[in-house]
Amino acid sequence: MHARYTQVTATMLRKVAQQVGDALWELPETDSETNGDGN
């Protein structure tokens, strides 16, 4: 069995970190944001 190694670039790390952060800290939508009536 061969171990595989990949060089991860700083750009790749930043992109993944941003995606994880967005998923963890995304604010839930409120009813007024989803139905557009502003109430």
C-alpha positions in Angstrom: 0.0 0.0 0.0 1.4 3.4 -1.0 0.8 6.5 1.1 -0.3 9.5 -0.9 0.8 13.0 0.0 -0.5 16.2 -1.5 1.0 19.6 -1.2 -1.7 22.0 0.0 -1.2 25.6 -1.1 -1.9 28.6 1.0 -4.7 29.6 -1.4 -6.3 26.2 -1.0 -6.1 26.4 2.8 -7.7 29.9 2.8 -10.5 28.8 0.6 -11.3 25.8 2.8 -11.0 27.8 6.0 -13.4 30.4 4.6 -15.9 27.7 3.6 -15.8 26.1 7.0 -16.1 29.5 8.7 -19.1 30.4 6.6 -20.8 27.1 7.4 -20.1 27.5 11.1 -20.9 31.1 11.6 -23.6 31.8 8.9 -26.6 33.6 10.5 -29.9 31.9 9.9 -32.3 33.7 7.6 -35.3 35.4 9.2 -38.8 35.3 7.8 -38.6 38.9 6.6 -35.4 38.1 4.6 -37.0 35.1 2.9 -40.5 36.4 2.1 -39.4 40.0 1.1 -42.3 41.8 2.9 -40.0 43.5 5.4 -42.3 42.8 8.4 
